[in-house]
């Protein structure tokens, strides 16, 4: 007897049972969009972290047993529903085009995830308890790709960065962001295993069996409480002050106000020095200024250098200054953190140059081609040159691991500073061209890095949000947005290494390898089913 056709992947046709096909398309489309929106609310400023596993489950359900092309389309819808609002801050001062292109590019990678989820359907059909493993490794693989390509990748929106208030955050101490993402996605896989329709088709006994995966999902999300966190090998303490000088006006023209921005940071530091002299604050061992605190090159401008020197002398502590330097060649610049010592000036041996400039914002790759799409690329007048060494800065009382702005999203750039001897992590950033949502999303990344490497951490922003993060991920002394503020805190120095620091990229590599194996296994099952289907049709 010929096999009745169904609206699903043809490789399922020989084994279809009533009610066992994919979700109807009229249901799958809104479910995919809902997946993206539920994922969105897991991230700051919403911080409903449980939305992350729920979103994973919804996307898995929408794509299960569909054709690969349909799975890609559903994944794209979910990705767009997530990234378009998540990255809305990119269009505040730069227009619609960068926002649209960035959102589409990120959604395109989620489309690949949707296609992969559809492709591996035979695996989870054969082994229902494979759902958590399959979801976990596919999400890690998708994030690994987005973190590297194109142009060095853009890791924003990783599941791990949504878990700031969740017990799963603590898993970062064992396997970094990839392990946190795996746990969240695995919990989502357990949820879809519990709720997929065949459970409901088998009577009360089978329905009760669905409770097992749901309970297991809760256990996976809770297991992080068993992971000890804190400063790795913590010893001495150090007093660190963060200066948030603010800018006269938010927007791209903050750079045209560069003298005012520098003056704001100088004056805020002088005010701090006066408070220290009056006994109202503790004497800092280090003062941190944010990225772009001096967009006047202080190594070339004697006036700018003198102003910074006055501030350092008054506060009697070295200042880590975020500065834009001219050169080294014509039409080039560098985004740097320079240690400015009181009475001695800039210590060029203790200077960090940003290693991952942002494409199309700090430099323009393929400028001639990009100009064909939009002449707005010429607003980036000079291309920032990448540094070639980790941001390990010896400030005397403390060795800091410095990363600049979006670099905090990249696993290797942060880890390199810790393996290089960093005792405290510092993120210098400028949020004047964005909004408070972007700043809070970035602070969530700092929280994960603090736990991952067992280091007290801080974020110093021109306009906010600045603040300190303990090695357990807790935020303290967070500043407001678009305001001047100075916060200081005693930090415990770390000199040991967490398991995550020691193993580095290997957990991610192992999980990606498993993802490849699952995809290959699905190919084998599909060939077997296709052969079986042809045999049955011939026999009929």
Secondary structure as UniProt FT lines:
FT   HELIX           10..15
FT   TURN            18..19
FT   HELIX           25..40
FT   TURN            41..42
FT   TURN            44..46
FT   TURN            49..50
FT   HELIX           51..63
FT   TURN            64..65
FT   HELIX           68..86
FT   HELIX           88..91
FT   TURN            92..94
FT   HELIX           96..119
FT   HELIX           121..126
FT   HELIX           128..130
FT   HELIX           131..146
FT   TURN            147..152
FT   TURN            156..157
FT   HELIX           159..162
FT   TURN            164..165
FT   HELIX           167..171
FT   HELIX           172..195
FT   HELIX           197..201
FT   HELIX           203..222
FT   HELIX           223..226
FT   TURN            232..233
FT   STRAND          237..244
FT   HELIX           252..257
FT   HELIX           258..277
FT   TURN            278..279
FT   STRAND          286..289
FT   TURN            291..292
FT   TURN            298..300
FT   HELIX           302..315
FT   STRAND          318..326
FT   TURN            330..331
FT   STRAND          332..341
FT   TURN            342..344
FT   STRAND          345..353
FT   TURN            360..362
FT   TURN            365..366
FT   HELIX           367..373
FT   HELIX           375..379
FT   STRAND          383..384
FT   STRAND          392..394
FT   STRAND          399..404
FT   HELIX           405..409
FT   HELIX           411..419
FT   TURN            420..421
FT   STRAND          424..429
FT   TURN            432..433
FT   HELIX           436..453
FT   STRAND          457..461
FT   STRAND          467..469
FT   TURN            471..472
FT   STRAND          475..476
FT   STRAND          485..492
FT   HELIX           499..503
FT   TURN            504..505
FT   HELIX           506..539
//
